[in-house]
């Protein structure tokens, strides 16, 4: 068990790497989706101004950035699981060397050897799943942030019911602006007759 713990300690630091790569993955995915949406919405303008090559070059760059991060994630996740097979053989061999000169019966030695060979790949699978969760966490945080933002931006509905127009419509102090911009609409007082 001591050998298993010593061998697996470096793999526990993979959570930080997984989280950082997950954040980068979310960032590049957002940029990729933004570029694709922008390109599809402006396709007539792009064709009209003959900017197809520039648009394709931009799309290929964001695809490449996103693929690089995704491939790094996949390589790390796969190598975590696969690296524990040779590590388990190494740990079993080290334990075999330590107990070679001792008076431990062969049956107990075989049980320890088999336990190490069976236990370490399972531990690798657990560490791999833990890495996957760390890698997914930034996506969850972004979804949660968007959900909270949508909840906070919910429109306030009035409690007055409109039955019919009696005399006129009076509008007082109406203002509209996007966040961090100047007002697009300001109506101090307006009366619209019936």
C-alpha positions in Angstrom: 0.0 0.0 0.0 2.9 2.3 0.8 4.3 1.8 -2.7 0.9 2.5 -4.2 0.6 5.8 -2.4 4.1 6.9 -3.3 3.5 6.1 -7.0 0.1 7.8 -7.1 1.0 11.1 -5.4 2.3 12.8 -8.6 -0.9 11.9 -10.4 -3.0 13.7 -7.7 -1.5 17.0 -8.9 -3.2 16.4 -12.3 -6.4 18.0 -10.9 -4.8 21.5 -11.3 -3.7 20.7 -14.8 -7.1 19.3 -15.7 -8.9 22.3 -14.4 -6.5 24.7 -16.2 -6.9 22.8 -19.5 -10.7 22.6 -18.9 -10.8 26.4 -18.6 -8.8 26.8 -21.8 -11.1 24.3 -23.5 -14.2 26.3 -22.5 -12.6 29.5 -23.7 -11.5 28.1 -27.1 -15.0 26.5 -27.5 -16.7 29.8 -26.8 -14.5 31.6 -29.3 -15.1 28.8 -31.9 -18.9 29.0 -31.5 -18.7 32.8 -31.6 -16.7 32.9 -34.9 -19.0 30.3 -36.5 -22.2 32.3 -35.5 -20.7 35.5 -36.7 -19.6 34.0 -40.0 -23.0 32.4 -40.7 -24.8 35.6 -39.9 -22.5 37.7 -42.0 -22.1 35.3 -44.9 -23.7 37.7 -47.5 -21.4 40.5 -46.3 -18.3 38.3 -46.4 -19.1 37.1 -50.0 -20.1 40.7 -51.0 -16.7 42.1 -49.9 -14.8 39.1 -51.1 -13.5 38.2 -47.7 -14.0 34.4 -48.0 -10.2 33.6 -47.6 -9.9 35.8 -44.6 -13.0 34.3 -43.0 -11.8 30.7 -43.7 -8.3 31.5 -42.3 -9.9 32.9 -39.1 -12.2 29.8 -38.7 -9.3 27.4 -39.3 -7.2 29.2 -36.6 -9.9 28.9 -33.9 -10.6 25.3 -34.9 -6.9 24.6 -34.6 -6.7 26.3 -31.1 -9.7 24.3 -29.8 -8.4 21.0 -31.3 -4.9 21.5 -29.7 -6.5 21.8 -26.2 -8.9 19.0 -26.8 -6.1 16.7 -28.0 -3.9 17.6 -24.9 -6.9 16.7 -22.7 -7.4 13.3 -24.4 -3.7 12.4 -24.3 -3.4 13.2 -20.6 -6.6 11.3 -19.7 -5.6 8.3 -21.8 -2.1 8.2 -20.6 -3.1 8.3 -16.9 -5.1 5.1 -17.2 -2.5 3.4 -19.5 0.5 4.4 -17.4 -0.7 2.5 -14.4 -0.2 -0.9 -16.1 3.6 -0.6 -16.3 3.6 1.1 -12.9 1.8 -1.8 -11.3 4.3 -4.3 -12.8 7.1 -2.0 -11.5 5.6 -1.8 -8.0 5.1 -5.6 -7.9 8.7 -6.1 -9.0 10.0 -3.7 -6.3 7.9 -5.5 -3.6 9.2 -8.8 -4.9 12.8 -7.6 -4.5 12.2 -6.4 -1.0 10.6 -9.6 0.2 13.0 -11.9 -1.7 15.4 -12.3 1.2 12.7 -12.5 3.8 11.0 -15.6 5.1 7.5 -14.8 3.6 5.8 -17.9 2.1 5.4 -18.0 -1.6 1.6 -18.1 -1.4 1.5 -14.8 0.6 4.0 -13.3 -1.9 1.8 -14.3 -4.8 -1.2 -12.7 -3.1 0.6 -9.4 -2.6 1.9 -9.5 -6.2 -1.5 -10.2 -7.6 -3.1 -7.5 -5.4 -0.6 -4.9 -6.7 -1.3 -5.9 -10.3 -5.0 -5.7 -9.7 -5.1 -2.6 -7.5 -2.9 -0.2 -9.4 -4.9 -0.1 -12.7 -8.1 0.4 -10.7 -6.4 3.3 -9.0 -5.3 4.7 -12.3 -9.0 4.5 -13.4 -10.0 6.5 -10.3 -7.4 9.1 -10.9 -8.4 9.3 -14.6 -12.0 9.9 -13.6 -11.0 12.5 -11.1 -9.0 14.3 -13.8 -12.1 14.2 -16.1 -14.2 15.8 -13.3 -11.6 18.5 -12.8 -11.5 19.0 -16.5 -15.3 19.3 -16.8 -15.6 21.7 -13.8 -15.0 24.9 -15.8 -17.9 23.9 -18.2 -20.2 23.4 -15.2 -19.1 26.8 -13.7 -19.9 28.5 -17.0 -23.3 26.9 -17.3 -24.1 27.8 -13.6 -22.9 31.4 -14.2 -25.2 31.7 -17.3 -28.1 30.2 -15.4 -27.7 32.6 -12.5 -27.3 35.5 -14.9 -30.5 34.5 -16.7 -32.3 34.2 -13.4 -31.1 37.7 -12.4 -32.1 39.2 -15.7 -35.7 38.0 -15.5 -38.1 40.7 -16.6 -40.3 42.2 -13.9 -43.9 41.8 -14.8 -46.5 44.4 -13.7 -49.6 43.4 -11.8 -52.0 45.8 -13.7 -54.3 44.3 -16.2 -55.2 46.2 -19.4 -58.9 46.2 -20.0 -59.5 49.1 -22.5 -58.2 52.4 -23.5 -60.3 55.1 -21.8 -58.6 58.5 -22.6 -54.9 58.3 -23.4 -51.6 56.6 -22.8 -49.2 58.5 -20.6 -45.5 57.5 -20.5 -43.3 59.0 -17.8 -39.5 58.6 -17.4 -38.8 55.8 -19.8 -35.1 55.0 -20.3 -33.3 52.2 -22.1 -29.6 51.4 -22.5 -27.4 48.3 -22.9 -25.0 47.8 -20.0 -22.0 50.1 -20.1 -23.4 52.2 -23.0 -25.1 55.5 -23.4 -28.9 55.7 -23.3 -30.5 54.7 -26.5 -33.9 55.9 -25.5 -35.0 58.6 -23.0 -38.6 59.7 -22.8 -39.3 62.1 -19.9 -43.0 62.7 -20.6 -45.2 61.5 -23.5 -49.0 61.6 -23.8 -50.7 59.7 -26.6 -54.3 60.6 -27.1 -57.0 58.0 -27.7 
